[in-house]
Amino acid sequence: MAVNAQDFVKQAPEIAAALERLLAENEVAFLATVSRNHKPRLHPFVPKIVDGRLLAFIMDDSPKIRDLDGNGNYALHTLPGAEDEECYLQGNAARASQALFEAAAKAMGFATGVDEHHILFEFQIERALWTRWLDFGTADHRPSRQGWSAERRHFTR
């Protein structure tokens, strides 16, 4: 069972804080979807947490629309932050309520604006993984991973 970003923050605050920090450092992330013929696709996009929801606008002619409308499955991967810190999310997405459109548009702050060709999606979170690299740049360089699952509702280290 997936949760919205607000519940994710409550259940996995360390991972959620890392996600928000990484999205603030570089607002572009990668979105993986699955096409109707079961082929994977990878797309850059701009997700943002707005009013406790993980949202993104997607252009109405994008293959992402067909994929998300088809089965809703996604994976999100942030661009690496300092010392290669990264976050990964997995879950399902659906078109968001039009009531969220204005707040999302303002929060996104796109210089080009948004119009009727921008479709707002909300991303529910089922799993998350946060990787930090300890002793970065030294001989002891190693990953530290924290995971979370909506099903188990706990961290794994």
N, C-alpha and C positions, 0 to 999 in steps of 0.2 A: 504494500500500500504506500503510495507516494505522498509526500507532504509539500506544502507550499514553503516559500523561503522563510516566512515568519516562524513557522514551526521548526524548520531546519535550524534556524538560529538558536532557538530554545534548546533543541536536542543535541546539537553539535556546535556549540559556540566557538570553539577554537578553529574548526575547519571553516565555518561561516565567516569568521573574521579574516581568515587568510584569503578566502574567495573574494570578499569585498575589497580587501587591500590590493589584490592582484588585478582585479577589474578596474580599480581606480588608477593604478600605475599604467595600465595599457588597456583601454576599454575594448579593444578587439580581442575576441576569443575564437576558437574553432568549434563548429557545430558539425557533428557527424550524424547523418540520417541514413535511412535505408529506403531505397526506391521500391516501387511496386514489383519490379522483377528481382528483388532481393539483393541488389547490388549496393554496396556502401558508397556514400558520397561524403565529401568533406567541404565545408563552406566557412569562410570567415564571416563573422557577424558581431553585433554590438549588443550584448545583454546588459541589463542593469536591474538592480533590486530597487523596486519602487513600492512604497506602502506595503512592505512585507511580501512582495511577489517578485519572482524572477521573470522579467519581461524582455521581449525584443520585438522590434518591428522588422517585418520581412516583406520585400517587394512582391506584389501580387503575381508577377510573371516568373518568380524564382522557382527552380525545382524543389527548394526547401518546402514551399507551400504544399506541393503535391505529396511529398514524403510525410510531412507532419500531419496533414489532413488524412493521409492513408492509414498509417498505423501509429503515429504519434511518438514512436520510440526515438530517443536521441541520446547522444553523449556530447558533453561539453568539455573542452580542455582549454584552460587559460594559457596565454603566452607565459613563458618563464619570467619570473621576477628576479630579484637580487639572489645571487648564489643558486640560480636554477630552481628556486621554489616554484611549485606548480600545484594546481587543483584540477580535479577531474570530477564531473558529475554524470550521472546516468538517471534516466527517468522517462517521463512521457510529457508531451506538450499538446496543447489545444489552443484554439483561438480564444483570446481573452475577451472579457466583457467590454463592450463599447464604453461603459462608464469609466473604465481605466484609461481610455485613449488620451484625454487631455493631460492628466497627471503624468503619464508615461512620456508624452511628447515633450512636455516641459522638462522633465528629468533628463531625457536623452540630450536635449539641447543641440540637435542637429542644425548645422548652419544652413542647410538646404530646406529645413522644415519637413513636415510630414503631410501627406495628403491622402486621398481615397485609395491610392495605390499601395499604401503601407498597411499591412495587416499586422495587428498586434497579437502576439502569442504569449501564453504563460507556460512556464516550464516547471513542472512538479518534479521533486527530487526523490529518488528511490535509494541511490547509493552515492557516496562521495569518498574521495581519496585525496589526501593532502600529503605532498612529499616535500620535505626540507632536506637540505644537504648539510650535514654536520662537518665541521672542520674543513670547510670548502677551500680548495687550493692547497691542501696539505696531503701528506702521505696517508693520513687517517681519514680522508674524504669518504663519507658513507651516507646512505640515505636514512632518513627517519620518516616513517610513514604512519599516518593515522587514517583509519577508515571508519565509515559510518554507514549503517543500513537502516532504512525505515522499518524493515521487517524485524530486525533484532534490536533496534533503538539503542545501540551502544557503540562505543569506540572499540577498535582493535588496534593494537600497536605492533 
